[in-house]
Amino acid sequence: AYASSQREDTSGHYNIFVGDLSPEVTDATLFACFSVYPSCSDARVMWDQKTGRSRGFGFVSFRNQQ
């Protein structure tokens, strides 16, 4: 399982934008999709603070460019 408390500092990592996400996609499911790549370090879905609903996009972090 993917717990947010296990997140590492990704400030020096490479990030990609992932759009057109289904409202059911969570940080954990997005991470699971990219975890086949060994350098994948984090995944975050952006949420609307007022409604609590997904904004339909997120970001995935990688330790290196490849």
Phi and psi restraints in degrees (range 20) as a CNS / XPLOR table:
assign (resid 1 and name C) (resid 2 and name N)
       (resid 2 and name CA) (resid 2 and name C) 1.0 -113.0 20.0 2
assign (resid 2 and name N) (resid 2 and name CA)
       (resid 2 and name C) (resid 3 and name N) 1.0 111.7 20.0 2
assign (resid 2 and name C) (resid 3 and name N)
       (resid 3 and name CA) (resid 3 and name C) 1.0 -108.5 20.0 2
assign (resid 3 and name N) (resid 3 and name CA)
       (resid 3 and name C) (resid 4 and name N) 1.0 137.6 20.0 2
assign (resid 3 and name C) (resid 4 and name N)
       (resid 4 and name CA) (resid 4 and name C) 1.0 -63.0 20.0 2
assign (resid 4 and name N) (resid 4 and name CA)
       (resid 4 and name C) (resid 5 and name N) 1.0 -24.1 20.0 2
assign (resid 4 and name C) (resid 5 and name N)
       (resid 5 and name CA) (resid 5 and name C) 1.0 -70.0 20.0 2
assign (resid 5 and name N) (resid 5 and name CA)
       (resid 5 and name C) (resid 6 and name N) 1.0 -15.3 20.0 2
assign (resid 5 and name C) (resid 6 and name N)
       (resid 6 and name CA) (resid 6 and name C) 1.0 -92.6 20.0 2
assign (resid 6 and name N) (resid 6 and name CA)
       (resid 6 and name C) (resid 7 and name N) 1.0 5.3 20.0 2
assign (resid 6 and name C) (resid 7 and name N)
       (resid 7 and name CA) (resid 7 and name C) 1.0 -67.4 20.0 2
assign (resid 7 and name N) (resid 7 and name CA)
       (resid 7 and name C) (resid 8 and name N) 1.0 140.8 20.0 2
assign (resid 7 and name C) (resid 8 and name N)
       (resid 8 and name CA) (resid 8 and name C) 1.0 -99.9 20.0 2
assign (resid 8 and name N) (resid 8 and name CA)
       (resid 8 and name C) (resid 9 and name N) 1.0 165.5 20.0 2
assign (resid 8 and name C) (resid 9 and name N)
       (resid 9 and name CA) (resid 9 and name C) 1.0 -68.4 20.0 2
assign (resid 9 and name N) (resid 9 and name CA)
       (resid 9 and name C) (resid 10 and name N) 1.0 118.8 20.0 2
assign (resid 9 and name C) (resid 10 and name N)
       (resid 10 and name CA) (resid 10 and name C) 1.0 -108.9 20.0 2
assign (resid 10 and name N) (resid 10 and name CA)
       (resid 10 and name C) (resid 11 and name N) 1.0 16.7 20.0 2
assign (resid 10 and name C) (resid 11 and name N)
       (resid 11 and name CA) (resid 11 and name C) 1.0 -60.8 20.0 2
assign (resid 11 and name N) (resid 11 and name CA)
       (resid 11 and name C) (resid 12 and name N) 1.0 -28.9 20.0 2
assign (resid 11 and name C) (resid 12 and name N)
       (resid 12 and name CA) (resid 12 and name C) 1.0 -100.6 20.0 2
assign (resid 12 and name N) (resid 12 and name CA)
       (resid 12 and name C) (resid 13 and name N) 1.0 10.4 20.0 2
assign (resid 12 and name C) (resid 13 and name N)
       (resid 13 and name CA) (resid 13 and name C) 1.0 -91.3 20.0 2
assign (resid 13 and name N) (resid 13 and name CA)
       (resid 13 and name C) (resid 14 and name N) 1.0 171.4 20.0 2
assign (resid 13 and name C) (resid 14 and name N)
       (resid 14 and name CA) (resid 14 and name C) 1.0 -96.6 20.0 2
assign (resid 14 and name N) (resid 14 and name CA)
       (resid 14 and name C) (resid 15 and name N) 1.0 135.5 20.0 2
assign (resid 14 and name C) (resid 15 and name N)
       (resid 15 and name CA) (resid 15 and name C) 1.0 -120.8 20.0 2
assign (resid 15 and name N) (resid 15 and name CA)
       (resid 15 and name C) (resid 16 and name N) 1.0 142.9 20.0 2
assign (resid 15 and name C) (resid 16 and name N)
       (resid 16 and name CA) (resid 16 and name C) 1.0 -121.4 20.0 2
assign (resid 16 and name N) (resid 16 and name CA)
       (resid 16 and name C) (resid 17 and name N) 1.0 149.5 20.0 2
assign (resid 16 and name C) (resid 17 and name N)
       (resid 17 and name CA) (resid 17 and name C) 1.0 -88.1 20.0 2
assign (resid 17 and name N) (resid 17 and name CA)
       (resid 17 and name C) (resid 18 and name N) 1.0 136.9 20.0 2
assign (resid 17 and name C) (resid 18 and name N)
       (resid 18 and name CA) (resid 18 and name C) 1.0 -125.8 20.0 2
assign (resid 18 and name N) (resid 18 and name CA)
       (resid 18 and name C) (resid 19 and name N) 1.0 117.6 20.0 2
assign (resid 18 and name C) (resid 19 and name N)
       (resid 19 and name CA) (resid 19 and name C) 1.0 -111.7 20.0 2
assign (resid 19 and name N) (resid 19 and name CA)
       (resid 19 and name C) (resid 20 and name N) 1.0 177.3 20.0 2
assign (resid 19 and name C) (resid 20 and name N)
       (resid 20 and name CA) (resid 20 and name C) 1.0 58.5 20.0 2
assign (resid 20 and name N) (resid 20 and name CA)
       (resid 20 and name C) (resid 21 and name N) 1.0 41.5 20.0 2
assign (resid 20 and name C) (resid 21 and name N)
       (resid 21 and name CA) (resid 21 and name C) 1.0 -80.8 20.0 2
assign (resid 21 and name N) (resid 21 and name CA)
       (resid 21 and name C) (resid 22 and name N) 1.0 143.7 20.0 2
assign (resid 21 and name C) (resid 22 and name N)
       (resid 22 and name CA) (resid 22 and name C) 1.0 -66.1 20.0 2
assign (resid 22 and name N) (resid 22 and name CA)
       (resid 22 and name C) (resid 23 and name N) 1.0 149.2 20.0 2
assign (resid 22 and name C) (resid 23 and name N)
       (resid 23 and name CA) (resid 23 and name C) 1.0 -60.1 20.0 2
assign (resid 23 and name N) (resid 23 and name CA)
       (resid 23 and name C) (resid 24 and name N) 1.0 -19.8 20.0 2
assign (resid 23 and name C) (resid 24 and name N)
       (resid 24 and name CA) (resid 24 and name C) 1.0 -81.7 20.0 2
assign (resid 24 and name N) (resid 24 and name CA)
       (resid 24 and name C) (resid 25 and name N) 1.0 -12.3 20.0 2
assign (resid 24 and name C) (resid 25 and name N)
       (resid 25 and name CA) (resid 25 and name C) 1.0 -71.7 20.0 2
assign (resid 25 and name N) (resid 25 and name CA)
       (resid 25 and name C) (resid 26 and name N) 1.0 130.0 20.0 2
assign (resid 25 and name C) (resid 26 and name N)
       (resid 26 and name CA) (resid 26 and name C) 1.0 -112.7 20.0 2
assign (resid 26 and name N) (resid 26 and name CA)
       (resid 26 and name C) (resid 27 and name N) 1.0 175.1 20.0 2
assign (resid 26 and name C) (resid 27 and name N)
       (resid 27 and name CA) (resid 27 and name C) 1.0 -55.6 20.0 2
assign (resid 27 and name N) (resid 27 and name CA)
       (resid 27 and name C) (resid 28 and name N) 1.0 -43.6 20.0 2
assign (resid 27 and name C) (resid 28 and name N)
       (resid 28 and name CA) (resid 28 and name C) 1.0 -65.3 20.0 2
assign (resid 28 and name N) (resid 28 and name CA)
       (resid 28 and name C) (resid 29 and name N) 1.0 -42.1 20.0 2
assign (resid 28 and name C) (resid 29 and name N)
       (resid 29 and name CA) (resid 29 and name C) 1.0 -71.0 20.0 2
assign (resid 29 and name N) (resid 29 and name CA)
       (resid 29 and name C) (resid 30 and name N) 1.0 -36.7 20.0 2
assign (resid 29 and name C) (resid 30 and name N)
       (resid 30 and name CA) (resid 30 and name C) 1.0 -64.9 20.0 2
assign (resid 30 and name N) (resid 30 and name CA)
       (resid 30 and name C) (resid 31 and name N) 1.0 -44.2 20.0 2
assign (resid 30 and name C) (resid 31 and name N)
       (resid 31 and name CA) (resid 31 and name C) 1.0 -60.8 20.0 2
assign (resid 31 and name N) (resid 31 and name CA)
       (resid 31 and name C) (resid 32 and name N) 1.0 -42.3 20.0 2
assign (resid 31 and name C) (resid 32 and name N)
       (resid 32 and name CA) (resid 32 and name C) 1.0 -60.5 20.0 2
assign (resid 32 and name N) (resid 32 and name CA)
       (resid 32 and name C) (resid 33 and name N) 1.0 -36.2 20.0 2
assign (resid 32 and name C) (resid 33 and name N)
       (resid 33 and name CA) (resid 33 and name C) 1.0 -65.0 20.0 2
assign (resid 33 and name N) (resid 33 and name CA)
       (resid 33 and name C) (resid 34 and name N) 1.0 -33.5 20.0 2
assign (resid 33 and name C) (resid 34 and name N)
       (resid 34 and name CA) (resid 34 and name C) 1.0 -102.7 20.0 2
assign (resid 34 and name N) (resid 34 and name CA)
       (resid 34 and name C) (resid 35 and name N) 1.0 -3.8 20.0 2
assign (resid 34 and name C) (resid 35 and name N)
       (resid 35 and name CA) (resid 35 and name C) 1.0 -69.2 20.0 2
assign (resid 35 and name N) (resid 35 and name CA)
       (resid 35 and name C) (resid 36 and name N) 1.0 -9.9 20.0 2
assign (resid 35 and name C) (resid 36 and name N)
       (resid 36 and name CA) (resid 36 and name C) 1.0 -67.2 20.0 2
assign (resid 36 and name N) (resid 36 and name CA)
       (resid 36 and name C) (resid 37 and name N) 1.0 -17.4 20.0 2
assign (resid 36 and name C) (resid 37 and name N)
       (resid 37 and name CA) (resid 37 and name C) 1.0 -93.6 20.0 2
assign (resid 37 and name N) (resid 37 and name CA)
       (resid 37 and name C) (resid 38 and name N) 1.0 118.1 20.0 2
assign (resid 37 and name C) (resid 38 and name N)
       (resid 38 and name CA) (resid 38 and name C) 1.0 -56.6 20.0 2
assign (resid 38 and name N) (resid 38 and name CA)
       (resid 38 and name C) (resid 39 and name N) 1.0 -28.5 20.0 2
assign (resid 38 and name C) (resid 39 and name N)
       (resid 39 and name CA) (resid 39 and name C) 1.0 -85.8 20.0 2
assign (resid 39 and name N) (resid 39 and name CA)
       (resid 39 and name C) (resid 40 and name N) 1.0 -0.1 20.0 2
assign (resid 39 and name C) (resid 40 and name N)
       (resid 40 and name CA) (resid 40 and name C) 1.0 -67.0 20.0 2
assign (resid 40 and name N) (resid 40 and name CA)
       (resid 40 and name C) (resid 41 and name N) 1.0 125.6 20.0 2
assign (resid 40 and name C) (resid 41 and name N)
       (resid 41 and name CA) (resid 41 and name C) 1.0 -118.3 20.0 2
assign (resid 41 and name N) (resid 41 and name CA)
       (resid 41 and name C) (resid 42 and name N) 1.0 -19.5 20.0 2
assign (resid 41 and name C) (resid 42 and name N)
       (resid 42 and name CA) (resid 42 and name C) 1.0 -166.2 20.0 2
assign (resid 42 and name N) (resid 42 and name CA)
       (resid 42 and name C) (resid 43 and name N) 1.0 156.2 20.0 2
assign (resid 42 and name C) (resid 43 and name N)
       (resid 43 and name CA) (resid 43 and name C) 1.0 -147.8 20.0 2
assign (resid 43 and name N) (resid 43 and name CA)
       (resid 43 and name C) (resid 44 and name N) 1.0 135.4 20.0 2
assign (resid 43 and name C) (resid 44 and name N)
       (resid 44 and name CA) (resid 44 and name C) 1.0 -137.4 20.0 2
assign (resid 44 and name N) (resid 44 and name CA)
       (resid 44 and name C) (resid 45 and name N) 1.0 127.1 20.0 2
assign (resid 44 and name C) (resid 45 and name N)
       (resid 45 and name CA) (resid 45 and name C) 1.0 -91.2 20.0 2
assign (resid 45 and name N) (resid 45 and name CA)
       (resid 45 and name C) (resid 46 and name N) 1.0 138.1 20.0 2
assign (resid 45 and name C) (resid 46 and name N)
       (resid 46 and name CA) (resid 46 and name C) 1.0 -86.9 20.0 2
assign (resid 46 and name N) (resid 46 and name CA)
       (resid 46 and name C) (resid 47 and name N) 1.0 132.0 20.0 2
assign (resid 46 and name C) (resid 47 and name N)
       (resid 47 and name CA) (resid 47 and name C) 1.0 -116.9 20.0 2
assign (resid 47 and name N) (resid 47 and name CA)
       (resid 47 and name C) (resid 48 and name N) 1.0 145.4 20.0 2
assign (resid 47 and name C) (resid 48 and name N)
       (resid 48 and name CA) (resid 48 and name C) 1.0 -77.7 20.0 2
assign (resid 48 and name N) (resid 48 and name CA)
       (resid 48 and name C) (resid 49 and name N) 1.0 121.7 20.0 2
assign (resid 48 and name C) (resid 49 and name N)
       (resid 49 and name CA) (resid 49 and name C) 1.0 -68.0 20.0 2
assign (resid 49 and name N) (resid 49 and name CA)
       (resid 49 and name C) (resid 50 and name N) 1.0 -29.7 20.0 2
assign (resid 49 and name C) (resid 50 and name N)
       (resid 50 and name CA) (resid 50 and name C) 1.0 -78.0 20.0 2
assign (resid 50 and name N) (resid 50 and name CA)
       (resid 50 and name C) (resid 51 and name N) 1.0 -43.0 20.0 2
assign (resid 50 and name C) (resid 51 and name N)
       (resid 51 and name CA) (resid 51 and name C) 1.0 -97.0 20.0 2
assign (resid 51 and name N) (resid 51 and name CA)
       (resid 51 and name C) (resid 52 and name N) 1.0 -20.6 20.0 2
assign (resid 51 and name C) (resid 52 and name N)
       (resid 52 and name CA) (resid 52 and name C) 1.0 77.1 20.0 2
assign (resid 52 and name N) (resid 52 and name CA)
       (resid 52 and name C) (resid 53 and name N) 1.0 8.8 20.0 2
assign (resid 52 and name C) (resid 53 and name N)
       (resid 53 and name CA) (resid 53 and name C) 1.0 -98.4 20.0 2
assign (resid 53 and name N) (resid 53 and name CA)
       (resid 53 and name C) (resid 54 and name N) 1.0 155.8 20.0 2
assign (resid 53 and name C) (resid 54 and name N)
       (resid 54 and name CA) (resid 54 and name C) 1.0 -63.3 20.0 2
assign (resid 54 and name N) (resid 54 and name CA)
       (resid 54 and name C) (resid 55 and name N) 1.0 143.5 20.0 2
assign (resid 54 and name C) (resid 55 and name N)
       (resid 55 and name CA) (resid 55 and name C) 1.0 -88.2 20.0 2
assign (resid 55 and name N) (resid 55 and name CA)
       (resid 55 and name C) (resid 56 and name N) 1.0 -0.7 20.0 2
assign (resid 55 and name C) (resid 56 and name N)
       (resid 56 and name CA) (resid 56 and name C) 1.0 86.7 20.0 2
assign (resid 56 and name N) (resid 56 and name CA)
       (resid 56 and name C) (resid 57 and name N) 1.0 10.9 20.0 2
assign (resid 56 and name C) (resid 57 and name N)
       (resid 57 and name CA) (resid 57 and name C) 1.0 -149.4 20.0 2
assign (resid 57 and name N) (resid 57 and name CA)
       (resid 57 and name C) (resid 58 and name N) 1.0 166.9 20.0 2
assign (resid 57 and name C) (resid 58 and name N)
       (resid 58 and name CA) (resid 58 and name C) 1.0 -161.2 20.0 2
assign (resid 58 and name N) (resid 58 and name CA)
       (resid 58 and name C) (resid 59 and name N) 1.0 -173.8 20.0 2
assign (resid 58 and name C) (resid 59 and name N)
       (resid 59 and name CA) (resid 59 and name C) 1.0 -134.9 20.0 2
assign (resid 59 and name N) (resid 59 and name CA)
       (resid 59 and name C) (resid 60 and name N) 1.0 141.9 20.0 2
assign (resid 59 and name C) (resid 60 and name N)
       (resid 60 and name CA) (resid 60 and name C) 1.0 -119.5 20.0 2
assign (resid 60 and name N) (resid 60 and name CA)
       (resid 60 and name C) (resid 61 and name N) 1.0 134.1 20.0 2
assign (resid 60 and name C) (resid 61 and name N)
       (resid 61 and name CA) (resid 61 and name C) 1.0 -106.8 20.0 2
assign (resid 61 and name N) (resid 61 and name CA)
       (resid 61 and name C) (resid 62 and name N) 1.0 144.2 20.0 2
assign (resid 61 and name C) (resid 62 and name N)
       (resid 62 and name CA) (resid 62 and name C) 1.0 -130.4 20.0 2
assign (resid 62 and name N) (resid 62 and name CA)
       (resid 62 and name C) (resid 63 and name N) 1.0 144.6 20.0 2
assign (resid 62 and name C) (resid 63 and name N)
       (resid 63 and name CA) (resid 63 and name C) 1.0 -69.9 20.0 2
assign (resid 63 and name N) (resid 63 and name CA)
       (resid 63 and name C) (resid 64 and name N) 1.0 -28.8 20.0 2
assign (resid 63 and name C) (resid 64 and name N)
       (resid 64 and name CA) (resid 64 and name C) 1.0 -140.6 20.0 2
assign (resid 64 and name N) (resid 64 and name CA)
       (resid 64 and name C) (resid 65 and name N) 1.0 172.6 20.0 2
assign (resid 64 and name C) (resid 65 and name N)
       (resid 65 and name CA) (resid 65 and name C) 1.0 -73.6 20.0 2
assign (resid 65 and name N) (resid 65 and name CA)
       (resid 65 and name C) (resid 66 and name N) 1.0 -17.1 20.0 2
